[in-house]
Amino acid sequence: MDTNQVMDIGVQGLLLAGKLAAPILITSLVVGFAISLVQSITQVQEVTLSFVPKAVAVAVALVICGHWMISEAVTFTNELFARIPSLVGGG
């Protein structure tokens, strides 16, 4: 197992982490921005007005994207297990 293989696995892992986090982070960002805009227009500064909608939106995003996220993680893990023989020098 050489440095290039380790770097390749690391880069693939980081890209997967970014892909899996993107739907949740983007949803939270958009909802948070919309709520902040409404709060600044109405000048109502209540903490629960920003937290509860974001929590609900993130839950909805997880329900919608959860199957895809699990599929991506399982595919990545299966590919890593399939690469084990070539990583240890057996094939």
Jmol script that loads the backbone (N, CA, C; Angstrom):
load data "model"
ATOM      1  N   MET A   1       0.861  -1.173   0.000  1.00  0.00           N
ATOM      2  CA  MET A   1       0.000   0.000   0.000  1.00  0.00           C
ATOM      3  C   MET A   1       0.904   1.232   0.000  1.00  0.00           C
ATOM      4  N   ASP A   2       0.804   2.015  -1.054  1.00  0.00           N
ATOM      5  CA  ASP A   2       1.669   3.182  -1.140  1.00  0.00           C
ATOM      6  C   ASP A   2       0.907   4.467  -0.839  1.00  0.00           C
ATOM      7  N   THR A   3       1.624   5.554  -0.886  1.00  0.00           N
ATOM      8  CA  THR A   3       1.060   6.848  -0.518  1.00  0.00           C
ATOM      9  C   THR A   3      -0.061   7.277  -1.459  1.00  0.00           C
ATOM     10  N   ASN A   4       0.074   6.972  -2.737  1.00  0.00           N
ATOM     11  CA  ASN A   4      -0.958   7.371  -3.701  1.00  0.00           C
ATOM     12  C   ASN A   4      -2.285   6.684  -3.415  1.00  0.00           C
ATOM     13  N   GLN A   5      -2.239   5.421  -3.026  1.00  0.00           N
ATOM     14  CA  GLN A   5      -3.475   4.709  -2.711  1.00  0.00           C
ATOM     15  C   GLN A   5      -4.133   5.283  -1.456  1.00  0.00           C
ATOM     16  N   VAL A   6      -3.330   5.609  -0.470  1.00  0.00           N
ATOM     17  CA  VAL A   6      -3.868   6.201   0.760  1.00  0.00           C
ATOM     18  C   VAL A   6      -4.493   7.560   0.457  1.00  0.00           C
ATOM     19  N   MET A   7      -3.808   8.364  -0.335  1.00  0.00           N
ATOM     20  CA  MET A   7      -4.341   9.679  -0.705  1.00  0.00           C
ATOM     21  C   MET A   7      -5.627   9.543  -1.519  1.00  0.00           C
ATOM     22  N   ASP A   8      -5.681   8.555  -2.400  1.00  0.00           N
ATOM     23  CA  ASP A   8      -6.871   8.335  -3.217  1.00  0.00           C
ATOM     24  C   ASP A   8      -8.064   7.964  -2.338  1.00  0.00           C
ATOM     25  N   ILE A   9      -7.854   7.074  -1.385  1.00  0.00           N
ATOM     26  CA  ILE A   9      -8.936   6.686  -0.475  1.00  0.00           C
ATOM     27  C   ILE A   9      -9.362   7.877   0.375  1.00  0.00           C
ATOM     28  N   GLY A  10      -8.412   8.668   0.845  1.00  0.00           N
ATOM     29  CA  GLY A  10      -8.733   9.849   1.641  1.00  0.00           C
ATOM     30  C   GLY A  10      -9.541  10.876   0.869  1.00  0.00           C
ATOM     31  N   VAL A  11      -9.132  11.119  -0.377  1.00  0.00           N
ATOM     32  CA  VAL A  11      -9.865  12.085  -1.215  1.00  0.00           C
ATOM     33  C   VAL A  11     -11.272  11.583  -1.504  1.00  0.00           C
ATOM     34  N   GLN A  12     -11.405  10.300  -1.807  1.00  0.00           N
ATOM     35  CA  GLN A  12     -12.735   9.743  -2.056  1.00  0.00           C
ATOM     36  C   GLN A  12     -13.613   9.833  -0.813  1.00  0.00           C
ATOM     37  N   GLY A  13     -13.022   9.599   0.358  1.00  0.00           N
ATOM     38  CA  GLY A  13     -13.782   9.710   1.605  1.00  0.00           C
ATOM     39  C   GLY A  13     -14.243  11.136   1.871  1.00  0.00           C
ATOM     40  N   LEU A  14     -13.358  12.100   1.624  1.00  0.00           N
ATOM     41  CA  LEU A  14     -13.742  13.503   1.820  1.00  0.00           C
ATOM     42  C   LEU A  14     -14.811  13.945   0.823  1.00  0.00           C
ATOM     43  N   LEU A  15     -14.700  13.497  -0.415  1.00  0.00           N
ATOM     44  CA  LEU A  15     -15.724  13.832  -1.416  1.00  0.00           C
ATOM     45  C   LEU A  15     -17.066  13.216  -1.031  1.00  0.00           C
ATOM     46  N   LEU A  16     -17.043  11.989  -0.543  1.00  0.00           N
ATOM     47  CA  LEU A  16     -18.282  11.353  -0.099  1.00  0.00           C
ATOM     48  C   LEU A  16     -18.886  12.111   1.073  1.00  0.00           C
ATOM     49  N   ALA A  17     -18.056  12.509   2.023  1.00  0.00           N
ATOM     50  CA  ALA A  17     -18.565  13.276   3.168  1.00  0.00           C
ATOM     51  C   ALA A  17     -19.206  14.585   2.703  1.00  0.00           C
ATOM     52  N   GLY A  18     -18.591  15.247   1.746  1.00  0.00           N
ATOM     53  CA  GLY A  18     -19.167  16.478   1.203  1.00  0.00           C
ATOM     54  C   GLY A  18     -20.485  16.230   0.493  1.00  0.00           C
ATOM     55  N   LYS A  19     -20.546  15.160  -0.295  1.00  0.00           N
ATOM     56  CA  LYS A  19     -21.786  14.837  -0.994  1.00  0.00           C
ATOM     57  C   LYS A  19     -22.903  14.492  -0.025  1.00  0.00           C
ATOM     58  N   LEU A  20     -22.574  13.773   1.046  1.00  0.00           N
ATOM     59  CA  LEU A  20     -23.604  13.373   1.998  1.00  0.00           C
ATOM     60  C   LEU A  20     -24.068  14.539   2.869  1.00  0.00           C
ATOM     61  N   ALA A  21     -23.184  15.480   3.147  1.00  0.00           N
ATOM     62  CA  ALA A  21     -23.553  16.618   3.989  1.00  0.00           C
ATOM     63  C   ALA A  21     -24.261  17.724   3.214  1.00  0.00           C
ATOM     64  N   ALA A  22     -24.075  17.771   1.907  1.00  0.00           N
ATOM     65  CA  ALA A  22     -24.599  18.877   1.100  1.00  0.00           C
ATOM     66  C   ALA A  22     -26.110  19.074   1.204  1.00  0.00           C
ATOM     67  N   PRO A  23     -26.934  18.037   1.053  1.00  0.00           N
ATOM     68  CA  PRO A  23     -28.390  18.297   1.116  1.00  0.00           C
ATOM     69  C   PRO A  23     -28.831  18.892   2.451  1.00  0.00           C
ATOM     70  N   ILE A  24     -28.261  18.418   3.538  1.00  0.00           N
ATOM     71  CA  ILE A  24     -28.654  18.917   4.857  1.00  0.00           C
ATOM     72  C   ILE A  24     -28.156  20.341   5.060  1.00  0.00           C
ATOM     73  N   LEU A  25     -26.899  20.588   4.690  1.00  0.00           N
ATOM     74  CA  LEU A  25     -26.339  21.923   4.887  1.00  0.00           C
ATOM     75  C   LEU A  25     -27.019  22.963   4.012  1.00  0.00           C
ATOM     76  N   ILE A  26     -27.291  22.615   2.763  1.00  0.00           N
ATOM     77  CA  ILE A  26     -27.940  23.568   1.856  1.00  0.00           C
ATOM     78  C   ILE A  26     -29.365  23.858   2.323  1.00  0.00           C
ATOM     79  N   THR A  27     -30.072  22.824   2.760  1.00  0.00           N
ATOM     80  CA  THR A  27     -31.429  23.029   3.282  1.00  0.00           C
ATOM     81  C   THR A  27     -31.412  23.947   4.492  1.00  0.00           C
ATOM     82  N   SER A  28     -30.515  23.682   5.410  1.00  0.00           N
ATOM     83  CA  SER A  28     -30.417  24.517   6.610  1.00  0.00           C
ATOM     84  C   SER A  28     -30.027  25.947   6.257  1.00  0.00           C
ATOM     85  N   LEU A  29     -29.139  26.106   5.308  1.00  0.00           N
ATOM     86  CA  LEU A  29     -28.715  27.442   4.891  1.00  0.00           C
ATOM     87  C   LEU A  29     -29.861  28.229   4.272  1.00  0.00           C
ATOM     88  N   VAL A  30     -30.596  27.607   3.376  1.00  0.00           N
ATOM     89  CA  VAL A  30     -31.692  28.304   2.689  1.00  0.00           C
ATOM     90  C   VAL A  30     -32.805  28.662   3.671  1.00  0.00           C
ATOM     91  N   VAL A  31     -33.189  27.715   4.521  1.00  0.00           N
ATOM     92  CA  VAL A  31     -34.257  27.989   5.489  1.00  0.00           C
ATOM     93  C   VAL A  31     -33.798  29.035   6.500  1.00  0.00           C
ATOM     94  N   GLY A  32     -32.554  28.929   6.958  1.00  0.00           N
ATOM     95  CA  GLY A  32     -32.032  29.914   7.900  1.00  0.00           C
ATOM     96  C   GLY A  32     -31.995  31.309   7.313  1.00  0.00           C
ATOM     97  N   PHE A  33     -31.591  31.404   6.050  1.00  0.00           N
ATOM     98  CA  PHE A  33     -31.571  32.717   5.387  1.00  0.00           C
ATOM     99  C   PHE A  33     -32.979  33.284   5.240  1.00  0.00           C
ATOM    100  N   ALA A  34     -33.924  32.436   4.851  1.00  0.00           N
ATOM    101  CA  ALA A  34     -35.305  32.915   4.678  1.00  0.00           C
ATOM    102  C   ALA A  34     -35.892  33.376   6.007  1.00  0.00           C
ATOM    103  N   ILE A  35     -35.662  32.610   7.062  1.00  0.00           N
ATOM    104  CA  ILE A  35     -36.182  32.987   8.376  1.00  0.00           C
ATOM    105  C   ILE A  35     -35.510  34.266   8.867  1.00  0.00           C
ATOM    106  N   SER A  36     -34.203  34.394   8.658  1.00  0.00           N
ATOM    107  CA  SER A  36     -33.503  35.614   9.068  1.00  0.00           C
ATOM    108  C   SER A  36     -34.017  36.828   8.312  1.00  0.00           C
ATOM    109  N   LEU A  37     -34.317  36.640   7.046  1.00  0.00           N
ATOM    110  CA  LEU A  37     -34.872  37.735   6.242  1.00  0.00           C
ATOM    111  C   LEU A  37     -36.233  38.159   6.782  1.00  0.00           C
ATOM    112  N   VAL A  38     -37.070  37.188   7.094  1.00  0.00           N
ATOM    113  CA  VAL A  38     -38.397  37.500   7.653  1.00  0.00           C
ATOM    114  C   VAL A  38     -38.249  38.168   9.018  1.00  0.00           C
ATOM    115  N   GLN A  39     -37.301  37.686   9.842  1.00  0.00           N
ATOM    116  CA  GLN A  39     -37.106  38.287  11.151  1.00  0.00           C
ATOM    117  C   GLN A  39     -36.586  39.714  11.046  1.00  0.00           C
ATOM    118  N   SER A  40     -35.730  39.972  10.084  1.00  0.00           N
ATOM    119  CA  SER A  40     -35.211  41.337   9.954  1.00  0.00           C
ATOM    120  C   SER A  40     -36.274  42.287   9.399  1.00  0.00           C
ATOM    121  N   ILE A  41     -37.150  41.773   8.568  1.00  0.00           N
ATOM    122  CA  ILE A  41     -38.221  42.621   8.032  1.00  0.00           C
ATOM    123  C   ILE A  41     -39.240  42.938   9.123  1.00  0.00           C
ATOM    124  N   THR A  42     -39.612  41.924   9.898  1.00  0.00           N
ATOM    125  CA  THR A  42     -40.632  42.131  10.921  1.00  0.00           C
ATOM    126  C   THR A  42     -40.052  42.571  12.266  1.00  0.00           C
ATOM    127  N   GLN A  43     -38.758  42.527  12.420  1.00  0.00           N
ATOM    128  CA  GLN A  43     -38.037  42.882  13.643  1.00  0.00           C
ATOM    129  C   GLN A  43     -38.489  42.053  14.839  1.00  0.00           C
ATOM    130  N   VAL A  44     -38.816  40.801  14.576  1.00  0.00           N
ATOM    131  CA  VAL A  44     -39.143  39.856  15.635  1.00  0.00           C
ATOM    132  C   VAL A  44     -37.920  38.966  15.816  1.00  0.00           C
ATOM    133  N   GLN A  45     -37.244  39.083  16.951  1.00  0.00           N
ATOM    134  CA  GLN A  45     -36.015  38.333  17.198  1.00  0.00           C
ATOM    135  C   GLN A  45     -36.270  37.251  18.242  1.00  0.00           C
ATOM    136  N   GLU A  46     -36.919  36.210  17.829  1.00  0.00           N
ATOM    137  CA  GLU A  46     -37.199  35.076  18.708  1.00  0.00           C
ATOM    138  C   GLU A  46     -36.356  33.888  18.249  1.00  0.00           C
ATOM    139  N   VAL A  47     -35.661  33.252  19.175  1.00  0.00           N
ATOM    140  CA  VAL A  47     -34.738  32.176  18.841  1.00  0.00           C
ATOM    141  C   VAL A  47     -35.474  30.971  18.265  1.00  0.00           C
ATOM    142  N   THR A  48     -36.624  30.654  18.818  1.00  0.00           N
ATOM    143  CA  THR A  48     -37.349  29.471  18.339  1.00  0.00           C
ATOM    144  C   THR A  48     -37.869  29.651  16.922  1.00  0.00           C
ATOM    145  N   LEU A  49     -38.044  30.889  16.491  1.00  0.00           N
ATOM    146  CA  LEU A  49     -38.498  31.120  15.125  1.00  0.00           C
ATOM    147  C   LEU A  49     -37.442  30.723  14.098  1.00  0.00           C
ATOM    148  N   SER A  50     -36.194  30.696  14.489  1.00  0.00           N
ATOM    149  CA  SER A  50     -35.156  30.273  13.545  1.00  0.00           C
ATOM    150  C   SER A  50     -34.796  28.804  13.729  1.00  0.00           C
ATOM    151  N   PHE A  51     -34.928  28.276  14.943  1.00  0.00           N
ATOM    152  CA  PHE A  51     -34.507  26.904  15.194  1.00  0.00           C
ATOM    153  C   PHE A  51     -35.521  25.878  14.715  1.00  0.00           C
ATOM    154  N   VAL A  52     -36.774  26.057  15.059  1.00  0.00           N
ATOM    155  CA  VAL A  52     -37.798  25.053  14.756  1.00  0.00           C
ATOM    156  C   VAL A  52     -37.972  24.835  13.248  1.00  0.00           C
ATOM    157  N   PRO A  53     -38.089  25.880  12.432  1.00  0.00           N
ATOM    158  CA  PRO A  53     -38.221  25.623  10.991  1.00  0.00           C
ATOM    159  C   PRO A  53     -36.985  24.939  10.393  1.00  0.00           C
ATOM    160  N   LYS A  54     -35.791  25.305  10.886  1.00  0.00           N
ATOM    161  CA  LYS A  54     -34.588  24.639  10.380  1.00  0.00           C
ATOM    162  C   LYS A  54     -34.575  23.171  10.763  1.00  0.00           C
ATOM    163  N   ALA A  55     -34.972  22.859  11.979  1.00  0.00           N
ATOM    164  CA  ALA A  55     -35.004  21.467  12.418  1.00  0.00           C
ATOM    165  C   ALA A  55     -36.002  20.654  11.598  1.00  0.00           C
ATOM    166  N   VAL A  56     -37.158  21.240  11.330  1.00  0.00           N
ATOM    167  CA  VAL A  56     -38.167  20.549  10.522  1.00  0.00           C
ATOM    168  C   VAL A  56     -37.668  20.367   9.089  1.00  0.00           C
ATOM    169  N   ALA A  57     -37.054  21.400   8.526  1.00  0.00           N
ATOM    170  CA  ALA A  57     -36.555  21.311   7.152  1.00  0.00           C
ATOM    171  C   ALA A  57     -35.437  20.280   7.025  1.00  0.00           C
ATOM    172  N   VAL A  58     -34.560  20.220   8.015  1.00  0.00           N
ATOM    173  CA  VAL A  58     -33.492  19.227   7.987  1.00  0.00           C
ATOM    174  C   VAL A  58     -34.071  17.819   8.109  1.00  0.00           C
ATOM    175  N   ALA A  59     -35.094  17.650   8.944  1.00  0.00           N
ATOM    176  CA  ALA A  59     -35.739  16.344   9.061  1.00  0.00           C
ATOM    177  C   ALA A  59     -36.377  15.921   7.736  1.00  0.00           C
ATOM    178  N   VAL A  60     -37.015  16.863   7.064  1.00  0.00           N
ATOM    179  CA  VAL A  60     -37.618  16.571   5.762  1.00  0.00           C
ATOM    180  C   VAL A  60     -36.529  16.230   4.740  1.00  0.00           C
ATOM    181  N   ALA A  61     -35.420  16.961   4.766  1.00  0.00           N
ATOM    182  CA  ALA A  61     -34.317  16.673   3.849  1.00  0.00           C
ATOM    183  C   ALA A  61     -33.741  15.289   4.102  1.00  0.00           C
ATOM    184  N   LEU A  62     -33.644  14.902   5.370  1.00  0.00           N
ATOM    185  CA  LEU A  62     -33.151  13.550   5.689  1.00  0.00           C
ATOM    186  C   LEU A  62     -34.115  12.477   5.202  1.00  0.00           C
ATOM    187  N   VAL A  63     -35.411  12.730   5.326  1.00  0.00           N
ATOM    188  CA  VAL A  63     -36.394  11.756   4.850  1.00  0.00           C
ATOM    189  C   VAL A  63     -36.313  11.629   3.329  1.00  0.00           C
ATOM    190  N   ILE A  64     -36.158  12.754   2.661  1.00  0.00           N
ATOM    191  CA  ILE A  64     -36.121  12.735   1.196  1.00  0.00           C
ATOM    192  C   ILE A  64     -34.809  12.147   0.676  1.00  0.00           C
ATOM    193  N   CYS A  65     -33.693  12.560   1.253  1.00  0.00           N
ATOM    194  CA  CYS A  65     -32.381  12.162   0.743  1.00  0.00           C
ATOM    195  C   CYS A  65     -31.754  10.990   1.484  1.00  0.00           C
ATOM    196  N   GLY A  66     -32.397  10.502   2.519  1.00  0.00           N
ATOM    197  CA  GLY A  66     -31.802   9.466   3.349  1.00  0.00           C
ATOM    198  C   GLY A  66     -31.455   8.200   2.599  1.00  0.00           C
ATOM    199  N   HIS A  67     -32.349   7.742   1.730  1.00  0.00           N
ATOM    200  CA  HIS A  67     -32.093   6.517   0.969  1.00  0.00           C
ATOM    201  C   HIS A  67     -30.879   6.684   0.063  1.00  0.00           C
ATOM    202  N   TRP A  68     -30.802   7.818  -0.607  1.00  0.00           N
ATOM    203  CA  TRP A  68     -29.650   8.088  -1.476  1.00  0.00           C
ATOM    204  C   TRP A  68     -28.363   8.155  -0.664  1.00  0.00           C
ATOM    205  N   MET A  69     -28.417   8.782   0.506  1.00  0.00           N
ATOM    206  CA  MET A  69     -27.231   8.910   1.341  1.00  0.00           C
ATOM    207  C   MET A  69     -26.731   7.540   1.805  1.00  0.00           C
ATOM    208  N   ILE A  70     -27.638   6.687   2.243  1.00  0.00           N
ATOM    209  CA  ILE A  70     -27.253   5.339   2.669  1.00  0.00           C
ATOM    210  C   ILE A  70     -26.702   4.550   1.488  1.00  0.00           C
ATOM    211  N   SER A  71     -27.330   4.685   0.328  1.00  0.00           N
ATOM    212  CA  SER A  71     -26.852   3.966  -0.861  1.00  0.00           C
ATOM    213  C   SER A  71     -25.433   4.383  -1.228  1.00  0.00           C
ATOM    214  N   GLU A  72     -25.158   5.678  -1.167  1.00  0.00           N
ATOM    215  CA  GLU A  72     -23.816   6.163  -1.479  1.00  0.00           C
ATOM    216  C   GLU A  72     -22.784   5.638  -0.478  1.00  0.00           C
ATOM    217  N   ALA A  73     -23.125   5.643   0.801  1.00  0.00           N
ATOM    218  CA  ALA A  73     -22.196   5.167   1.827  1.00  0.00           C
ATOM    219  C   ALA A  73     -21.944   3.663   1.683  1.00  0.00           C
ATOM    220  N   VAL A  74     -22.980   2.897   1.385  1.00  0.00           N
ATOM    221  CA  VAL A  74     -22.827   1.456   1.218  1.00  0.00           C
ATOM    222  C   VAL A  74     -22.003   1.147  -0.035  1.00  0.00           C
ATOM    223  N   THR A  75     -22.241   1.878  -1.106  1.00  0.00           N
ATOM    224  CA  THR A  75     -21.460   1.680  -2.328  1.00  0.00           C
ATOM    225  C   THR A  75     -19.987   1.976  -2.090  1.00  0.00           C
ATOM    226  N   PHE A  76     -19.698   3.063  -1.403  1.00  0.00           N
ATOM    227  CA  PHE A  76     -18.316   3.406  -1.091  1.00  0.00           C
ATOM    228  C   PHE A  76     -17.660   2.324  -0.239  1.00  0.00           C
ATOM    229  N   THR A  77     -18.383   1.837   0.761  1.00  0.00           N
ATOM    230  CA  THR A  77     -17.841   0.802   1.636  1.00  0.00           C
ATOM    231  C   THR A  77     -17.598  -0.496   0.867  1.00  0.00           C
ATOM    232  N   ASN A  78     -18.528  -0.873  -0.008  1.00  0.00           N
ATOM    233  CA  ASN A  78     -18.338  -2.079  -0.819  1.00  0.00           C
ATOM    234  C   ASN A  78     -17.136  -1.942  -1.743  1.00  0.00           C
ATOM    235  N   GLU A  79     -16.943  -0.753  -2.320  1.00  0.00           N
ATOM    236  CA  GLU A  79     -15.778  -0.538  -3.179  1.00  0.00           C
ATOM    237  C   GLU A  79     -14.482  -0.627  -2.383  1.00  0.00           C
ATOM    238  N   LEU A  80     -14.485  -0.126  -1.163  1.00  0.00           N
ATOM    239  CA  LEU A  80     -13.289  -0.243  -0.320  1.00  0.00           C
ATOM    240  C   LEU A  80     -12.991  -1.702   0.010  1.00  0.00           C
ATOM    241  N   PHE A  81     -14.022  -2.470   0.354  1.00  0.00           N
ATOM    242  CA  PHE A  81     -13.810  -3.885   0.650  1.00  0.00           C
ATOM    243  C   PHE A  81     -13.321  -4.638  -0.585  1.00  0.00           C
ATOM    244  N   ALA A  82     -13.824  -4.260  -1.759  1.00  0.00           N
ATOM    245  CA  ALA A  82     -13.372  -4.916  -2.994  1.00  0.00           C
ATOM    246  C   ALA A  82     -11.918  -4.570  -3.309  1.00  0.00           C
ATOM    247  N   ARG A  83     -11.433  -3.425  -2.855  1.00  0.00           N
ATOM    248  CA  ARG A  83     -10.052  -3.009  -3.125  1.00  0.00           C
ATOM    249  C   ARG A  83      -9.046  -3.573  -2.138  1.00  0.00           C
ATOM    250  N   ILE A  84      -9.490  -4.241  -1.094  1.00  0.00           N
ATOM    251  CA  ILE A  84      -8.562  -4.734  -0.066  1.00  0.00           C
ATOM    252  C   ILE A  84      -7.481  -5.648  -0.651  1.00  0.00           C
ATOM    253  N   PRO A  85      -7.824  -6.616  -1.520  1.00  0.00           N
ATOM    254  CA  PRO A  85      -6.736  -7.478  -2.042  1.00  0.00           C
ATOM    255  C   PRO A  85      -5.654  -6.708  -2.799  1.00  0.00           C
ATOM    256  N   SER A  86      -6.053  -5.711  -3.559  1.00  0.00           N
ATOM    257  CA  SER A  86      -5.037  -4.956  -4.305  1.00  0.00           C
ATOM    258  C   SER A  86      -4.257  -4.016  -3.371  1.00  0.00           C
ATOM    259  N   LEU A  87      -4.864  -3.590  -2.274  1.00  0.00           N
ATOM    260  CA  LEU A  87      -4.179  -2.708  -1.345  1.00  0.00           C
ATOM    261  C   LEU A  87      -3.110  -3.426  -0.531  1.00  0.00           C
ATOM    262  N   VAL A  88      -3.353  -4.685  -0.206  1.00  0.00           N
ATOM    263  CA  VAL A  88      -2.378  -5.429   0.588  1.00  0.00           C
ATOM    264  C   VAL A  88      -1.374  -6.167  -0.289  1.00  0.00           C
ATOM    265  N   GLY A  89      -1.509  -6.013  -1.606  1.00  0.00           N
ATOM    266  CA  GLY A  89      -0.521  -6.581  -2.520  1.00  0.00           C
ATOM    267  C   GLY A  89      -0.845  -7.981  -2.991  1.00  0.00           C
ATOM    268  N   GLY A  90      -2.040  -8.458  -2.778  1.00  0.00           N
ATOM    269  CA  GLY A  90      -2.392  -9.813  -3.182  1.00  0.00           C
ATOM    270  C   GLY A  90      -3.002  -9.930  -4.565  1.00  0.00           C
ATOM    271  N   GLY A  91      -3.206  -8.827  -5.255  1.00  0.00           N
ATOM    272  CA  GLY A  91      -3.857  -9.000  -6.563  1.00  0.00           C
ATOM    273  C   GLY A  91      -3.786  -7.779  -7.308  1.00  0.00           C
TER     274      GLY A  91
END
end "model"
wireframe off; spacefill off
backbone 0.3
color backbone group
